[in-house]
Amino acid sequence: MFQSFFLNRRWFFWAFPGSALILFATWYKVELDVKINEWFGAFYNLIQKALATPGAITMEEYFAQLATFGWIAALYIAIAVLDDFFIKHYVFRWRMAMTDFYTDNWHILRGIEGASQRVQEDTMRFARLVEGLGVSFMRSVMTLIAFLPILWTLSEKITQLPWIGTVSHSLVWVAIVFALAGTVLMAAVGVKLPGLEFQNQIVEAAYRKELVYGEDDHTRASGPTLRALFDHVRRNYFRLYFHYMYFDVVKWSYLQFGVLVPYLALGPTIVGGALTLGAMQQIVRAFGRVESSFQYLVNSWTTIVELISVFKRLRAFERQIRAGLPAVEATP
């Protein structure tokens, strides 16, 4: 899964300079997000000044602030579009590398249940999922590096938490505790999902294989056989839907409550009138970025479940290749 792409000279420039380019684009988008956060502070302070004292600002000042946001947003859009275009090519090259490796060993793999699906579909899904999760992880790390010092500085004056009392740099600790609690909660609630996803692909492969055989052999894919195989598919999907239902209840309840967390933490400060509107907007946005970065596993859990399922199938695939090769060649 990895060595066919990262340890193959043919794909060197895609694997390493390509990965570096994606990381650079991700870092640059985070820096632009920091600029937008700073703009929100200045813009809402300008709004507060204008609403408090009519005529305190001019139309030129107001439109200048809007134009500043427009330039930053336009640059962000351009980088995001080009980055997404490059990532699509990057993922397909990774899929090409895996496909070349598996087709070279097709004489060993062809007898495995669902072999055609793994070569045709799982290679594409694996490359896409790993790249997506990798970029999301690096974006979370870079966002933390950029926004954690900002939130630390902005929360110097936010020392009072409701029901708790005085806590230095309180918003940083609230973000960390809330995110860790959510990560543990999602892991506990979603513990059954990877196994069910894996089983789901097994029953789907068996059903699809019988249909393929039935295209050329009239004795295969009879009505009772197909109904029995599809019954396995139906039963596994219904189990999966049930477990995803309570998982989604917990996930969305947690995320929706998270919208209120910074406002709850800021309650004593807002009621005491110790903040400007612009400073509050900066704090809330910075808190959201730090919190979402710490919540990487929470936000990515469904994708991680899918990746675990694909990884299990491809790992079994590669074990068969190693078992079918001479011992020296089978060494990773």
VENTA-V803276 format. One record per pair of residues at least 24 apart in sequence whose C-alpha atoms are under 8 Angstrom apart, sorted by the first residue. I is the first residue (numbers start at 1). GAP is how many residues later the second one is. D is the distance in whole Angstrom. If there is no record, write none. Layout:
BEGIN
I;GAP;D / I;GAP;D
END
This chain:
BEGIN
1;97;6 / 1;313;7 / 4;93;6 / 4;94;6 / 4;97;7 / 5;89;6 / 5;92;5 / 5;93;7 / 11;82;8 / 11;86;8 / 14;76;7 / 14;79;7 / 15;79;8 / 18;72;7 / 22;61;7 / 22;65;7 / 22;113;8 / 23;112;7 / 23;115;7 / 25;54;7 / 25;55;8 / 25;58;7 / 26;109;7 / 26;112;8 / 26;113;6 / 27;112;7 / 27;115;6 / 29;47;6 / 29;50;7 / 29;51;8 / 30;109;7 / 30;112;7 / 30;113;6 / 30;116;7 / 31;115;7 / 32;40;7 / 32;44;7 / 34;112;7 / 34;113;7 / 35;37;8 / 36;33;7 / 36;36;7 / 37;245;6 / 37;248;7 / 37;249;7 / 38;244;7 / 39;26;8 / 39;29;8 / 39;30;7 / 40;238;7 / 40;241;7 / 40;242;6 / 41;236;8 / 41;237;4 / 41;238;6 / 41;239;8 / 41;240;6 / 41;241;5 / 42;236;6 / 43;235;7 / 44;233;6 / 44;234;4 / 44;237;7 / 45;231;7 / 45;232;6 / 45;233;4 / 45;234;8 / 46;232;8 / 48;228;8 / 48;229;7 / 48;230;8 / 91;33;8 / 91;36;6 / 91;37;6 / 91;40;7 / 92;32;7 / 92;35;8 / 94;33;6 / 95;28;5 / 95;29;5 / 95;32;6 / 98;25;6 / 99;24;7 / 105;216;7 / 108;212;7 / 108;213;6 / 108;216;6 / 109;208;7 / 109;211;7 / 109;212;7 / 112;205;8 / 113;92;7 / 113;93;7 / 114;88;8 / 114;91;5 / 114;92;7 / 114;95;7 / 115;202;8 / 117;88;7 / 118;195;7 / 118;196;7 / 122;188;6 / 122;192;7 / 125;185;7 / 126;181;7 / 126;184;6 / 126;185;7 / 129;174;7 / 129;178;6 / 130;177;7 / 133;167;7 / 133;170;8 / 133;171;8 / 136;160;8 / 137;159;7 / 139;154;8 / 140;152;8 / 140;153;4 / 140;154;7 / 140;156;7 / 141;152;7 / 143;146;7 / 143;147;7 / 143;150;7 / 144;145;8 / 144;146;6 / 144;149;6 / 144;150;8 / 147;139;6 / 147;142;7 / 147;143;6 / 148;24;8 / 148;138;8 / 148;142;6 / 150;136;7 / 151;132;6 / 151;135;6 / 151;136;6 / 151;139;8 / 154;125;8 / 154;129;6 / 155;128;7 / 158;108;7 / 158;111;7 / 160;105;8 / 160;108;6 / 160;109;7 / 161;104;5 / 161;105;7 / 161;106;8 / 161;107;7 / 162;102;7 / 162;103;7 / 162;105;7 / 162;106;7 / 171;91;7 / 171;94;7 / 171;116;7 / 172;115;8 / 174;91;8 / 175;112;7 / 175;115;7 / 175;116;5 / 175;119;8 / 176;115;7 / 176;118;7 / 178;113;8 / 179;112;6 / 179;113;8 / 179;115;5 / 179;116;5 / 180;114;7 / 180;115;7 / 182;72;7 / 182;113;7 / 182;116;7 / 183;112;7 / 183;114;6 / 183;115;5 / 186;61;8 / 186;64;8 / 186;65;7 / 186;112;6 / 186;115;7 / 187;114;8 / 189;57;8 / 189;58;6 / 189;61;8 / 190;53;8 / 190;54;8 / 190;57;6 / 192;51;8 / 193;47;7 / 193;50;7 / 193;51;8 / 193;112;6 / 194;111;5 / 194;112;7 / 194;114;6 / 194;115;6 / 195;114;7 / 196;40;7 / 196;43;8 / 196;44;6 / 197;43;7 / 197;108;7 / 197;109;7 / 197;112;6 / 198;110;8 / 198;111;5 / 198;112;7 / 198;114;7 / 198;115;8 / 199;37;7 / 200;33;7 / 200;36;6 / 200;37;7 / 203;26;7 / 203;29;6 / 203;30;6 / 204;29;6 / 207;26;8 / 251;47;8 / 262;25;7
END
